[in-house]
Amino acid sequence: MKNSLKKKFIRITIASFSVMVIVVCLVAYTIVYSSMANQEKEVMKSLVSMVVGDYDETYPGEYGIKLNEDGTFNVYKGKSDISRTHDKMDEIKEDFDYDMSIFCKNIRVITSFDDENGEPLIGTKAATKVDVDVVEGGESCFYNNVKIGSKTYFAYYEPIILEDGTIYGMVGICCPAAPVQQSAFHVIIPLTFICIIMALFFCWVSIRFSNDILNRANALGKFMRSVADGNFLTPVDAVLNADDELGEITKDAKRMQRNIQVLVEIDTLTKLNNRRYGNNRLKLMIKKSQESNRSFCVCIGDIDFFKKVNDTYGHDAGDEVLKAVSKVLKEKMKGKGFVARWGGEEFLIVFEMMDLDDAVKSLNDILNQIRKLKVECNGNVITMTMSFGVIQGEPEFSGDELLKKADDNLYYAKSHGRNQVYSGRE
């Protein structure tokens, strides 16, 4: 029948679950994107504070500007001409791929931005809204849709306020929005796929068990929305725990919930992978070694006398030491394996496709670099050393067994003078 209730119910069911898939994915994308944008904001805010502090320390005095007869201008900080002094900006661009600018009012006077021809974008204006909010309003502001040229950027601006209360201009930092949008999109791809499969399955079940299925689908929808809102520990409603097809779908949703949670595998302080990631990656390494006889080495490193740093200089100093050490480990381990923050001041380091002798050489190179570090915090200069316990990975051992052996070697290194790499060989 053209207008049969069965056809209407099928159409309504298909339409309803299609909308659910779209809404859940859109909400999930919005949440993930917003979270990533907030992380970018905090990073930008820290970098701006660092650069402003560096300028204030290096060039005491207030900002000023001098217009030359040929139409060019010179920017001053105190008595120093800083028109072409942007090493710190270039360093941030190289390390983080962020561009920074200093504005006089809303005119860009110092910048690491280049136009399409590779020329600095000096003399260009900030967006009108930025001018109104920051220069006229005197407020620090973050934007996720600033247009510079043909590209959209995340941008954070902080006003430069002179001693008499007038606003000289502002400091701005930008990064392209496209990579964050793409990352957020990739995060929800598994969610989209699972939602589509679930919607199709629900349509089929709904035709056969309309009343029961509609009630249970509503409960599952609440669970999905909770997960989309970031509530990864939300329990599954009791009505969904039946031993049937929908029960299996609920298990898939629960696995999806766990998988999304696993996506967050970065340690927020050091920007290294966290312990969960390290455990999973080590298991994968053992499996590959079993399948293809790949050599690998497992190491646990520990910052020497880290508690003393915290007790003497404060936890802020301890955090700076952790970040400095993590940066060295991350740079030195490129192309060699991976490093993860294992907990506190401990780090898991795994060398891929490398024997023990080469791993020890690499670790000594890392140790020499760490010995040269000088971390400045609150007027104090802090130096440090590390101890490393390393072993040759054996595929017949489990991850826990390998970690225990590496930890034993670390204990030996720390109990026999610290500041060394110990592999168990005399």
C-alpha positions in Angstrom: 0.0 0.0 0.0 1.2 3.4 -1.0 0.4 4.9 2.4 0.8 1.9 4.6 1.8 2.4 8.2 4.7 0.0 7.7 6.2 2.2 5.0 5.6 5.3 7.1 7.2 3.7 10.1 10.2 2.7 8.0 10.5 6.2 6.7 10.2 7.8 10.1 12.6 5.3 11.6 15.2 5.9 8.9 14.8 9.7 9.2 14.9 9.7 12.9 18.1 7.7 13.2 19.7 9.6 10.3 19.1 12.8 12.3 20.5 11.2 15.4 23.7 10.2 13.6 24.1 13.8 12.3 23.4 15.4 15.6 25.7 13.1 17.6 28.5 13.6 15.1 28.0 17.4 15.0 27.9 17.6 18.8 31.0 15.4 19.1 32.8 17.5 16.5 31.9 20.7 18.3 33.1 19.4 21.6 36.4 18.1 20.3 37.0 21.2 18.2 36.2 23.5 21.1 38.5 21.5 23.4 41.3 21.7 20.9 40.7 25.4 20.4 40.9 26.0 24.2 44.2 24.1 24.3 45.5 26.3 21.5 44.4 29.4 23.4 46.3 28.4 26.6 49.4 27.7 24.6 49.1 31.0 22.8 48.6 32.9 26.0 51.7 31.3 27.6 53.8 32.1 24.5 52.7 35.7 24.4 53.5 36.1 28.1 56.9 34.6 27.5 57.7 36.9 24.6 56.4 40.0 26.3 58.4 39.1 29.4 61.5 38.5 27.2 61.1 42.0 25.6 60.6 43.7 29.0 63.7 42.0 30.4 65.9 42.6 27.4 64.8 46.1 26.5 63.6 48.0 29.6 61.3 50.9 29.0 58.1 51.7 27.2 57.2 51.1 23.6 57.4 53.9 21.1 57.5 54.5 17.3 59.2 57.0 15.0 57.9 57.7 11.5 60.7 58.4 9.0 60.6 60.8 6.1 60.6 57.9 3.6 57.4 56.5 5.1 59.1 53.7 7.0 59.1 53.6 10.8 61.3 52.5 13.6 59.9 50.8 16.7 61.5 51.5 20.1 61.4 49.8 23.5 62.9 52.2 25.9 66.0 53.5 24.1 66.5 50.4 22.0 65.4 50.2 18.4 63.6 46.8 18.2 62.3 47.2 14.6 64.1 44.1 13.4 64.6 42.3 16.7 62.3 39.3 16.5 64.5 36.3 17.2 62.1 35.0 19.8 59.2 35.3 17.4 61.2 33.4 14.8 62.1 30.7 17.4 58.4 30.3 18.3 57.5 30.0 14.6 60.2 27.4 14.0 59.3 25.4 17.2 55.5 25.7 17.3 54.5 27.0 13.8 52.9 30.0 15.4 53.3 33.6 14.0 53.6 36.6 16.2 53.2 40.3 15.7 53.5 43.5 17.6 51.0 46.2 16.7 51.2 50.0 17.2 47.5 50.7 17.6 46.1 48.3 15.0 49.1 48.5 12.6 51.5 45.5 12.5 55.0 46.9 13.1 57.0 43.8 14.0 56.0 40.4 12.7 57.1 36.9 11.7 54.2 36.8 9.2 55.2 36.8 5.5 53.1 37.5 2.5 52.8 35.3 -0.6 56.1 36.8 -1.9 57.9 36.1 1.3 57.9 39.7 2.5 57.0 40.6 6.1 53.5 41.8 6.6 54.7 45.0 8.2 52.2 47.9 7.9 49.1 45.8 7.6 46.1 46.3 9.8 44.5 44.0 12.3 40.8 43.1 11.8 38.3 45.8 12.8 36.8 43.6 15.6 40.3 42.9 17.0 41.0 46.7 17.0 37.7 47.4 18.8 38.0 44.6 21.4 41.7 44.8 22.2 43.1 48.3 21.3 40.0 50.3 22.2 38.6 48.0 24.8 41.9 47.1 26.4 40.9 43.4 26.8 42.9 40.2 26.0 40.9 38.3 23.4 41.0 34.9 21.6 39.4 34.4 18.2 39.0 31.2 16.2 38.1 32.8 12.9 40.6 35.6 12.2 41.2 36.1 8.4 44.8 36.9 7.5 45.2 36.9 3.7 43.1 34.0 2.4 43.6 31.8 5.4 41.6 31.4 8.7 43.6 31.5 11.9 43.3 31.0 15.7 44.5 34.2 17.2 45.2 35.6 20.7 45.8 39.3 21.3 47.0 41.0 24.4 47.0 44.9 24.7 50.2 46.8 25.4 49.4 49.3 28.1 51.8 52.2 28.8 52.5 53.6 32.3 50.1 56.5 31.8 47.3 54.0 31.1 47.1 54.6 27.3 47.2 51.6 25.0 50.2 51.6 22.7 48.9 48.6 20.7 48.9 44.9 21.2 50.8 41.6 20.9 49.2 39.0 18.7 49.9 35.3 18.0 48.3 33.2 15.4 48.2 29.6 14.1 46.3 28.1 11.1 42.8 26.8 12.1 42.8 24.2 9.3 45.0 21.6 11.1 42.8 21.7 14.2 39.7 21.4 12.2 41.2 18.4 10.4 42.3 16.8 13.6 38.8 17.2 15.1 37.3 15.7 12.0 39.6 12.7 12.1 38.7 12.1 15.8 35.0 11.7 15.1 35.4 9.5 12.0 35.2 6.3 14.1 32.3 7.7 15.9 30.5 8.5 12.6 31.1 5.0 11.3 29.8 3.4 14.5 26.8 5.7 14.5 25.9 4.8 10.9 26.1 1.0 11.6 24.1 1.4 14.7 21.4 3.5 12.9 21.0 0.9 10.2 20.8 -1.9 12.7 18.2 0.0 14.8 16.0 0.5 11.7 15.8 -3.2 11.1 15.1 -4.0 14.7 12.5 -1.2 15.1 10.4 -2.7 12.3 10.1 -6.0 14.3 9.9 -4.7 17.8 8.6 -1.2 17.5 7.6 -0.3 21.0 10.4 -2.1 22.9 13.0 -0.9 20.5 11.8 2.8 20.5 12.0 2.8 24.3 15.5 1.3 24.3 16.7 3.4 21.5 15.8 6.5 23.5 17.9 5.2 26.4 20.8 4.5 24.0 20.4 8.0 22.5 20.8 9.5 26.0 24.0 7.5 26.5 25.4 8.6 23.1 24.6 12.2 23.8 26.3 11.9 27.2 29.4 10.5 25.5 29.3 13.2 22.8 29.3 15.7 25.7 32.5 14.2 26.9 31.1 12.1 29.8 33.3 9.1 29.1 32.5 7.4 32.4 28.7 7.4 31.9 27.2 4.0 32.7 25.0 2.1 30.3 21.3 2.2 31.2 20.1 -1.0 32.7 17.4 -1.4 30.0 20.1 -1.8 27.4 21.9 -4.7 29.1 19.6 -7.4 27.6 21.2 -10.4 26.0 20.2 -9.8 22.4 21.2 -7.8 19.3 20.7 -4.4 21.0 22.8 -5.6 23.9 25.6 -6.3 21.4 25.2 -2.8 19.9 25.4 -1.4 23.4 28.7 -3.2 23.9 30.0 -1.6 20.7 28.9 1.8 22.0 30.7 1.1 25.3 33.8 0.2 23.3 33.4 3.4 21.3 33.2 5.3 24.6 36.5 3.7 25.7 38.1 4.3 22.3 37.3 8.0 22.4 38.8 8.2 25.9 41.9 6.6 24.7 42.3 9.3 22.1 43.5 11.6 24.9 46.9 10.2 25.2 49.1 13.3 25.6 50.5 14.4 29.0 49.4 18.0 29.3 52.5 19.3 31.1 55.3 17.8 29.0 53.4 17.3 25.7 54.9 13.8 25.6 52.7 10.7 25.3 51.3 9.5 28.6 51.7 6.1 30.4 48.6 4.6 28.7 50.1 5.3 25.3 53.5 4.0 26.4 52.0 0.7 27.6 50.0 0.2 24.4 52.9 1.0 22.2 55.3 -1.3 24.1 52.8 -4.2 23.6 52.7 -3.5 19.9 56.5 -3.5 19.8 56.7 -6.9 21.5 54.1 -8.3 19.0 56.1 -7.0 16.0 59.3 -8.4 17.5 57.6 -11.8 17.8 56.3 -11.7 14.2 59.4 -10.3 12.4 62.2 -10.7 14.9 62.7 -7.0 15.2 65.3 -5.8 17.7 64.3 -3.2 20.3 65.4 -1.8 23.6 63.4 -0.7 26.7 64.6 2.0 29.0 63.3 3.8 32.1 64.9 7.1 32.9 64.6 9.1 36.1 65.6 12.7 36.9 68.1 12.7 39.7 67.1 14.4 42.9 63.9 15.7 41.4 62.2 15.9 44.8 65.0 18.1 46.0 64.3 20.5 43.1 60.6 20.7 44.2 61.5 21.1 47.8 64.2 23.8 47.2 62.7 25.8 44.3 59.0 24.9 44.3 56.8 22.9 42.1 56.8 25.6 39.3 60.5 25.0 39.0 59.9 21.2 39.0 57.5 21.7 36.1 60.0 23.7 34.2 62.6 21.0 34.7 60.2 18.3 33.5 59.4 20.4 30.3 63.0 21.0 29.6 64.0 17.4 30.0 61.0 16.3 27.9 62.0 18.6 25.1 65.4 17.0 24.9 64.0 13.5 25.0 61.5 14.3 22.3 64.1 15.8 20.0 66.7 13.1 20.6 64.2 10.3 20.0 63.0 11.4 16.6 63.4 8.5 14.2 64.6 6.2 16.9 61.5 5.1 18.7 59.2 6.8 21.2 59.3 8.4 24.7 56.4 8.7 27.2 56.1 10.3 30.6 55.8 7.2 32.8 54.9 9.1 36.0 56.3 11.9 38.1 59.9 12.4 37.0 60.1 9.0 35.2 60.1 8.4 31.5 59.7 5.3 29.3 62.0 5.3 26.3 61.8 2.5 23.7 64.3 2.2 20.8 62.9 0.6 17.7 65.1 -1.5 15.4 68.2 -0.9 17.6 70.5 -3.2 19.6 71.6 -2.6 23.1 75.0 -1.0 22.2 73.5 1.6 20.0 70.7 2.3 22.5 73.4 2.9 25.2 75.2 5.3 22.9 72.0 7.2 22.2 71.2 7.4 25.9 74.6 8.7 26.7 74.1 11.4 24.0 70.8 12.3 25.7 72.4 12.3 29.1 75.2 14.7 27.9 72.6 17.0 26.5 70.6 17.0 29.8 73.8 17.8 31.7 74.1 21.0 29.7 70.6 22.1 30.5 70.2 25.2 32.6 66.6 25.9 33.6 65.8 29.4 34.8 62.8 29.8 37.2 62.1 32.6 39.6 65.6 33.9 39.4 67.2 30.5 40.0 69.3 28.5 37.5 68.8 24.8 37.9 71.0 22.1 36.4 70.1 18.4 36.4 71.2 14.9 35.6 69.4 11.7 34.9 69.8 8.0 35.5 68.8 5.4 32.9 68.2 1.7 33.1 68.1 0.0 29.7 67.7 -3.6 28.5 67.6 -5.4 25.2 64.0 -6.2 24.4 63.2 -9.9 24.3 60.0 -11.0 22.5 59.4 -13.9 24.9 58.9 -11.6 27.8 55.8 -9.6 28.5 55.7 -5.9 28.8 55.6 -6.0 32.6 58.6 -8.3 32.7 60.6 -6.0 30.4 59.7 -3.0 32.4 60.7 -4.8 35.6 64.1 -5.6 34.2 64.6 -2.0 33.0 63.5 -0.7 36.4 65.9 -3.0 38.1 68.8 -1.5 36.0 67.5 2.0 36.8 67.6 1.2 40.5 71.2 0.0 40.1 72.2 3.2 38.3 70.6 5.3 41.0 72.1 3.4 43.9 75.6 3.4 42.3 76.1 7.1 41.9 73.3 8.3 39.6 74.0 10.4 36.5 74.7 7.3 34.3 73.3 4.7 31.9 73.3 1.2 33.1 72.5 -1.8 30.8 73.4 -4.7 33.1 76.7 -5.3 31.3 79.9 -4.7 33.2 
